[in-house]
Amino acid sequence: MWLAKLTEKGLLRPSFVPPAPIRMLRDYTRLREDLTRERSRYWQRLEKLLEDAAIKVSAVASTLGIVSVRDMLEALIAGERDPRRLADLARGRLKAKRSELIAALDGRFDDHHAELARLLLGQIDALTAQIGALSARIEQLIAAMSQSDHDGDDHQGSGIVGPQATNRPHTGDQMTEPGPGETTALAAEIDTATAIERPRLTAIERLDEITGVGQRAAQTIIAEIGLDMTRFPTPEHLVSWAKLCPRTIQSGPVIRGGKTGRGNPYLKSALGEAAAAAARTNTFLGERYRRIVKRRGKFKALVAVARSTLVIVWQLLSDPSARFHDLGADYHTSRVVTERKIRNHIAHLTAMGFHVTLEPAA
């Protein structure tokens, strides 16, 4: 009851409720994510079935979803049991592992395994088709949203132009004409636009430029937070809403860190996958992960990279003309003041009772 009274008095901040098009897009992306997880479960069931039949092909191939393994499974279901003939179905780089494939395909695959494998592959194919249909529908919705945004920007830009800005004083009573040798700001903008026409990218394409963020992750991020960043005054507000900032728990003089919280599971999943991908790159975000993981561990380092990614997303969505620019893996080392570090090290060694003499390295 007291929450209702506080809301009636306007003392509670409203919850984030995205507009109807974003909610519709969110339903599609969340269903696609759920179906993708369900398909992963069926792949695991299929692998367990093959392990029961002593077929160890997953130990040789990177995944069961590649074309070579699919051909082998179809041949097993059709009745082929010779491991050498099955290994001959390998393609690409898997051909170099023929001896390992022969040993992995020498099992006790029988008819009941074939029947169950056919059912599992049928479920996987059906889910794959549904995921593809959802992805196509998601791309259509995002394209329509981007087109409406562009039309709105063009409509605003086609209005009446205000007073021209010149390098002469302007009283505000009337529009001044540019004098000889003077250039108006409007003319400069037209000339610049004519000379250099930068390609106008959509929100998905600009988010796709972030290290670790792919097209699918960008679609999920937009579906969860929307395109209007005015609901989050600062990047910190968005990070706090996504529960990617650590809590500070204080009890008297004792202050300790707390868990980040649950937050939006779909958004955190997409950002977590992007952070894990960025951690393996030689970029600013990858170096940030490597700097933090040394002292805080893997999970906290991934959360920190996910937070940095979300801050970049806020900056890009707040300014439609902004583009992502990687600072480089040497960003922190290039900003280190060498003289200051030398003084600090000398002071520490002197305090420990050592006499320090510096000599340049050969």
Protein Blocks (a to p, Z undefined) as FASTA:
>chain_A
ZZmmmmmnopaccdddddfklmmmmmmmmmmmmmmmmmmmmmmmmmmmmmmnopaklmmm
mbfkbmklmmmmmmmmnopabfklmmmmpghjllmmmmmmmmmmmccddfklmmmmmmmm
mmmmmmmmmmmmmmmmmmmmmmmmmmmmmmmmmmmmmmccdddddfbdcehlaccdddeh
iacfklmmmmmmmmpccddddfklmmmmpghiafklmmmmmmmnojblklpmbfklmmmm
nopaccdddehjbccdddebjbjmklmmmmmmmmmmmmmpccfklmmmmmmmmmnojklm
mmmmmmmmmmmmmmmmmpmkbccddebjklmmmmpcfklmmmmmmmmmmmnopacddddd
ZZ
